[in-house]
Amino acid sequence: MRPIYDAHIHLDVYDNAEQKQIIKDMETYHVEGLITVSRHLLSAKRNLKLAQENKRIYPAFGFHPEQSLTSEQDIENTLYFLMKHQHEMVAVGEVGLPYYLRKQNNTIPIAPYIEILEQFIKIAKRLHKPIVLHAVYEDAPLVCYLLEKHSITKAHFHWFKGDSKTVERLIQNGYFISFTPDVCYKEKIQSLAKRYPISQTMVETDGPWPFEGPFQDHKTHPRMIHQSVEKIAELKHMKLTDLYETIASNTRAFYKL
């Protein structure tokens, strides 16, 4: 194991005992840091507290799109929180569009979510912060358009899924993607890993989201990213130590750690 970062985890969603165990295990598993993303204002406050208690936790603040719309006042309060704690956060996120929510209910309008996303894009640009995105399949081109509209260059599409044309668009724009442990057992994700430039690649768990394959029935833990790195090195025909160094360097540089 070499030093590595979990570029996307919902640390605040774990219970207190699990959080303490993960933080305790970081040294054992050579996890240098956790980029812990937020789902809403309360989530952001929890992640800020976690970061204040441990310098290896790096918070991002945003509004996760796969949930019901909140009030305009709630969004304004969240944006105010971002402004107030801009020097304590490493990025704006997690933000994006509600792909899966709309799959469950196709009557949900997308326009209000686009409006909210654009507000977060604007504040990311204003604060010169990277933005962490939930934008998959058909939603990804629209999100790319919004980023291009506002001249955003530092964008991280976590657990990305999309068509070949959109993949090429992300590559050309210099956007980063990160791979979860499903790269170890899903062929489509492995194909994406082969294609995507290693210079624009990170790794993540998206914990506590559960995984299958060799991770079936195991609580998602940052130690799993080592298996992801090993698989990517195999797919890329790269020396494992070189891949570790590149991915860790990518994460540090992208988030200014």
N, C-alpha and C positions, 0 to 999 in steps of 0.2 A: 504494500500500500504506500502510495505517495500522497503528499498534501493535495487536497481537493476542496471544492466548495459545492454546497447544495444551492443551486442558483434559483430555486423556487420551492418554498415550503410554507405551509400554513401552520406555523408553530403554535399560534394562539388557539387553534382548534383542538390540539391535544390537551388532555387533562393535566393538572399540576404535576402529578407524579411522573407522567410520561415526558413532560417538558424537562423536568429535572434529570431524568435518565438520559435523554437525548443530549442535553448539554454536558452531562458527566461523561458520556461516551465519545464526545467529539475528539478529545485528545487520543483516546485509544484507537479510534478509526481514522486518525489524521484528517479530520474534517476541520478545515481552517476557519470556515464561516458559513452562516446560514443567511440567505436572503429570504426574509420572512414577509410574505405579502399579506395585504389586508382585504377584507371583504366589505367592510363598511366602517363607520366612524368608531363604534365600540371596538371592533377588531383592530383598528389602527391604534387606539389607545392602549389596548393590551399588548400589541407588538412593540409600541414605544417603551412600555414599562419593561418588557423582556430585554429590550436592547439596552436600556439604562442599567440593567442588572448584570449584563454580560457583554463585553466589548466585541465578542465574536458574532454577535447577532446584529444583522443589518436590516432595518425595517423599510418597507415600502408601503405607502398609504394610497388607498383608492376605494373604488366601489365595484365589487364583482358583479358582472352582468347577469349571471345565472340565478337571479332572484327577482322577486317582485319589485316594481318601481317604488321608490321611497318619495317623500315629499321634497319639494324644491328647497324648503328650509333645511332639511337634512343634508342635501347635497351642498348647499351653501356652507353649512357648518363643517362639513368634511373638507371642503376647499379652504376654509379659514384655518382648519387644523393643519393642513398641508403648508400653508403659508407660515403659520406660527412655528412649525417644527421643521422647516425646510432644511435646516443645517443638521438635523438629526436623522433625516431619511435619505436613503441612497437612490430612491426612484419613486415614480408615481406608478401605483399598481396594487392590485390587479384590476385592470379595466378592460373593456371590450364590448362585445355584442352577445346577446343571449341565444346562441344557436340551439342548444339542447332544450332550453325552456320553450322555444317556439316550435320545436319538434313535438313536444308534448301537447302544446296548445297553439295551433296556427292562427288563432284570432288575436294573439298578443301583438300589438303594434310595435314595429321596430323604431319608428321615428323618435319617440322619447328617449330611447336608449342611445341612439345616434347623437342626440343633443347632449346627453350627459357625457358620453365619451368625448365629444368635441371639447367640452369644458375642461376635461382632464388633460386632453392633448394641449390645449392652450396654456394651461398652468405648467405643464412639463416644459414647454418651450420657454415660458417666462422665467422659470426657475433654473433653466439649463440642466434639467434632470433627465435621465433615461426614463422610458416608459415601458411597463410590463403588460403584455397584451394577451387576452383570451380572445382569439380570433381564428376560427377554424372553418374548413370547407368553404361554402359559398360566402361566408361573411368576410373571409380574409381579403379578397380584392377590394371590398368597400373600405375596410380598415386601412389598407394600403393607400387608397385614394385620400383618405382623411389625413394620414401622416404626410403624404406628399403635398397636399394642399397647404399644410402648415410648416412645410420644410423641416420635418422631424427626421433626424439622421440616426439617433440612438434609440432603437426600438428592439425589444426582446419579445419574440413570439414564443411563449412557453407551450410545450407539448403540441407543436404545430401539426396540423393535418390539412392538406390542400392539394389542388391539381398541379400538374407540371408547370403550367404557365405562371401560376402564382409563386411557386417555388423559385422559378427563375427571377421573378420580379423582386422577391425578398433578397435574393443573392445580389442582384445588381444594385439594390438600394443600400446594401451593406448592413442589412438587418440581421440580428442574431436569432438563433433558435436554440432550444435546449431539449435534451433527450431524457425521458424518464426510464425507469427500469424495464418498461415494455420493449425497449430496443433489444433486450436479450431473447425475446421469444416471438415478436411480431414481424413478419416478413416485410410488410409495407413500411414500417418504421425503419427497419434495417436498410431497405432500398433508399430511403430518404437520407439516412446516415452516410451511406456510400456516396451519395450525390452532393451533399451539402459541404461547403468548404470548411475545413477544420478551423480555419482562422475566424469563423463566425459561429462557432459551436460552443455550447456549455452543456452541463448535465444538471439534472434536478430530480427530486422525488415527487413533488406535488403532494407530499404527505399532509394529512394521513390517508390520502386516496389509496385504496388497496390495489394490489397487482396480482397477476396470475402466474402461470409458469412456475419457475423455481421459487417465486415469492408467495405462492398460494398459502393462505391462512397465516401469513406472517404480518405483524403490524409494520406498516411502512416506516422505515428508519433511514437516516442519511447514510448509514454504512452500505446500503444497497447500491449507491452510485459507483462504488468500486467495480461491481460486476458490470455496470453499464459501460464504464471506461474500458474494461477488458474486452467487451464485445465490440465496441467501436474501434478499438485498436486492431482487432481481428478483421473487421470489415474493411478498414482503411489500409490494411497491410502496413501498419506503422509499429515502430518500436514502442512498447507500452510506456516506458519512462518518458519518451518524447511527447507522447499524447497527454500524459498527466501534466507535464510542464506547460504545454500549449493551452490546454483547457483551463488550468488554474490561472495562467497569465491572462487569458481572455476575460475571465470573470473579474479578476482584480482590475483590469484596465477599463472594462465596460462600466463597472459600478464605482470606480475610483476608491477602491478599498485600501 
